[in-house]
Amino acid sequence: MKLLTVTVPCYNSQDYMEHCINSILIGGEDVEILIVDDGSTDDTAKIADEYERRYPTICRAIHKPNGGHGSAVNAGIENATGEFFKVVDSDDWLDGNAFLKVLDKLRENMRLQKRRYLDMLIANFIYDKDGARHKHTMQYKSAFPVDKVISWKDCMKLRKGRYILMHSVIYRTQILRDCGLKLPEHTFYVDNLYVYTPLPYVKYFMYMDVDLYHYYIGREDQSVNEATMIKNIDQQLKVTRMILEAYNLESIKNDKLRKYMYNYAEIMVTVSTVLLLRDGTKESLAKKKELWRYLRKTDIVTYKKMRKGFFGVATNIPGRGGRWFAVRGYRLARKIVGFS
């Protein structure tokens, strides 16, 4: 069994996938790299096969019909042999020194597994925006002790804005299987489900203050581009509803975990709401009202809390002036954080 499986979802990634894969190869024989060719029409499949030929004990090429990012991640989970599991998108990459430190920590924990076995490891990631002078680093020192195996009760303040994302997380592979994670096909933004769904199954975890993951932002066709998000709003709404359906938050016993999951669900609703306001069409405004009605029907307790909270009030101010205020606030937040 490998220590870590890294799945690299690839769709027409011939121009940048090699940089990504080479950054993971630094991990050596303890790492399994699953290069998932998601029905590409360029040379992605050939490149994947060449890596498998050159590194037969590390790389494995998986070819499948096109099903989208979630489908590729599902294929990775199904085929993984590693004790731990990470997703690295084909246009992103890992820092070599940080990666080796993370692998050392995973090995160390494997030797101590009878006491406190890691279900999740969190590390920093960098918003590597093309052409940006300031590259924002998402780190979690205010939320978690560094280099300590902890449970949710040991967390510090899990404030808004410090969200665990796919870029920052490594899960124990069995946790992903135990929680029944199955991401929808042909759907953007499923990384939110990937992070959110396993959280109640996580008993022990660790935060390492290392800048592991470089999250590249610069391609016009990226799904996080605001214009693209508006175009794909129905998929954003689909994922948001699945987040809201996943758990009754009042059933989450640990107060800190419940609060964190509430904050995550709240930001999903807020982003969906603002994008619909940003579009401003009659159809989009109707979808915005329907989203809040859906939340009320699904979880009345969470609805009341969100509706009375800052984001709920700010995004539901009536009229054109209210829409302007919500969109401006959202854009300012994105600029400060550095992810757009």
N, C-alpha and C positions, 0 to 999 in steps of 0.2 A: 504494500500500500504506500502511495506517495504521501508526503506531508501536506502538500497544498496543490489543489487543482485550480488553474487559472483558465477561465473560459474567455475567449476572444471572439465575440460575435462579429461577423464580417459580411457586409453587403456592398459589392463593388468598391472594395477597399484597396485596390492594387497600388494606389499612389502613396499610401501611408502605413499600411499594416506591418511592413517589415520593421519600421522603427519601433512600433509597439512590441512586436514579438521579440525582437532583439533585446529590448529592455527587460523582458521577463526571463529570457534564457540565462541571465546572470545568476538566477537562483539554482542552476545546476540540476542534478539528478533527483533532488528532493521535490522537484516541481514537475507537475504534469500540465502541459499546455494543450488545451483543446481549441483548435482553430475551427470555428463553426462557419462554414460557407453557406450562407442563407439564400441559396438560389441566385448567386451572382451571375452577371452576364459579361463581366470583363475577365481579367486574368487572376482574380482572387483565388479560384479553385486550383489553378496551376501553382501559384505561390504557396498555398497551403500544403499541397502534395509535396512540393520541393522541401519544405521544412520538415515534413514527416520523413522524407527520404534521408535528409542530412542528419536529423536528430531523432532516430527511431525510438529511443528510450525516453524521450521527453515530449516530443510533439506528436499530436494525433490530429489528422484532418477529418472533419465530419462534414459530409455534404448532404444537404437536405433541400427540399423545395422551399421557396420563399414563404416565410411565415411571420417575418418581422422580428424585432429585437427580443420580445418576450419569448417567442418560439425558439430562438437561438439559445437564450439562457436556459429554457426548459431542457433543451437537448444537452446542454452542458451538465446540468444537475443529474440528468438521467444516466449520463456516461461517466461521471466523475468517479475516480478511485482514490482521490485525496481525502485525508482526514478533515481538511479545511477547504473552503471554497471562496474564490474571488472572481469577480467579473471585471475585465479591463476592456473598454471599448477600443476598437481598432484604430481610432484617430488619437487616442490618448497614450500615455506611457508611464512607467514607474521609474522612480529615482533608484539607481543601483545600490548606493550605500544604505539608504533607508530600507530597501527591500531585504538586504542581507540581515539587517538588525531585526526586522520583523520575523524572518525565518528562524533566526536564533531564538527569539522569544517563544515561537510556536514549538520548537523542539524542546526547549526547557520545560514548557508546560506539559508536553506529552509525558515527560518523565515524572511529573507530579500529578498525573491524571486521577489517581485514587482520592486525592484530597479536594482540589478545586480545579475542575476541568473546564477550560475555556469553551464557551459557546459562541463567543463573539470577540473579535479584536477590532479596535477602532484606531485609525491613524489620520493624520492631517492630509488635506489635499489642496492643490493650488489651482485657482482659476487662471489658466494660462491663456489669456485673451491675446489674440494676434495683434501686435502693434501697441499694446498697452504698456505704459511706463511703469505703472504700479500693478503688480500681480498679487491679488488678494489671496491670502492663505486662510483656509478654514481650519481652525484648531479648537480644541475642546478643553483647555486647561482650567477654565472656569467651571466646568461641569463635572469632570472626573479626575480623581487622583492619577498621577502618572506612574506607569509601570507596576501597578498593583492589581491583583485579581480581586474584583469586587462584585457585589450584587447591587441591585437597584437601590436598596436602602442606603448604600454607601455613597450615592451620588451627591454632588453638591447642587447648586442652582442650575436647573435645566431651562435656561431662559430662551425666549423666542429668538430665532435667528441662528441658533446653534443646532441645526438639524443634522442627524446622521443620514448621510446619503450613500448611494451605491459606491461612490468613489472612495468613501472613507471606511467602509466596513468589510470585514472578512468574517464569514459565518462558519461554524462547524457544519460540515455537509449534512450530517444526520438531522440537524435542526431544520434545515430547509425541507427535508423529506418528511419529518415528523409533523410539521405544521401544514402539510398538504399543499405547499405552494405550487400553483400552476398558473403561469402568467398568460393573459389572453393574447391571441395571435393578431397580427396586423393592427397593432395598437401602439401608439407612442405613449411615453410617460409611465410605462409599467415599472420603471426603476423605483417609483414610489411604493408600489405594492411589494416589490422585492425586499425593500428595507423594512416596511411597516409590519407585514404579516407575521414574520417570525418573532417579533419582539417579546410577546408574552411567554414564549418558549425558552427564552434566554435566562439562565439562572446565574451564571458567572461570566464576567467579561473583563477586558483590560483596555486601557487607553495608552497608546504610545505617542509621545510628542515628537514624531518624525514626519517630515514632508514626503509622504510616499507616492502620492498619485498626482500626475499632471493632467488636469482636465482641460483639453484644448477647446477654445472658443474662437471661431474665426470663419468657418464655412457658412456661406449664405443659406445653405439648405439644412442647417442643423435644426433639430426639432425645438430647441430652446430659443431660437430667434423669435422675437415677438410677433412678427407678421406671420410666421409659420405656425405659431401657437394659436393665433386667432383663426387661421385657416383650418387647423386641426382641433378646433374647440370641442367638437363632439367626442373626440377621443379623450381629451382632458376631462370632460364631464363624466365619461364612462369610468375612468380610473378614480375620479373623486367619489363617485357613488360606490364603487367597490371598496374604497377605504372606509366610507361611512358604514357599509354593510358588514365589514369584516368582524367587528367586535362591538358589543354593547359596553361602552367605556365604564359604566358604573359597575360592571362585573370584574374589572381589573382591580385586584385587591391592593397591590402596592401603590401608595399614593403618588410617589415620584414617577413611576412608570405610567400610571394613568394620566397624570398631568402632561407628561411628554407626549403621549399618544394623542391627547386632546389638542395640544399645540400643533402637532403634525396635521391632524385632520382639519384644524382651523385654517392653517395656511393653504391647504389644498382648496378649501371652499373659497378663501379670499382670492387666490390667484384666478380661479375659474370665474368668480364674480367680476373681478376687475377687467379681465380679458373681454368678457361679454359687454361690460360698460364701455371699454375702449372701442369695440366694434360699433356699438351704438345703434345698430339697426333694430327695427321693430321686432324682428325674429330673435335677435340676441337678447334684447331686454325681456322678451317673453321667456327665454330659456333661463335667464337669471332668476326670475320669479319662480319658475318651476323648480330650480335647484333648491331654493330655500324652502319651498313647500315639501319637496322630497325629504329634506333633512328633518323638517318638523314631523313628517309622517313616520320616518325611520327611527328617530331618537329624539323625543320631545325634550328630554332633560338637556341633551347636548345642544339642541336648537336654541332653547331659551338662554343658555349660557353664552353661546356664540352671538346670538342676536343682540344681547345686551353688552357684549364686549366692545372694545375699541374698534376692531376691524369690522364687526357686524354693524355698528353704528355708522362708521365712516363710509362703508360701501353701500349703505342703504339710504343715504340722504336723498330725498326726492328731487327731481328736476335736473336740468342741464348743469346747473352749478354744482350739485352734488356729484354728478358723474365726473365733472372736471376735477374736483377735489380728490376723489378716489384715485383717478388715473394718475394725477400728478404725484400723489403720495407714493403710489406703487413704483413709478419710474424713478423717483428719488431713492427709494430703498434699493432698487436694483443697481443704481449707479454707485451707491455707497458700498454695497456688498461686492460689486465688481463682476457680476456674472452676466452682464449684458452690455 
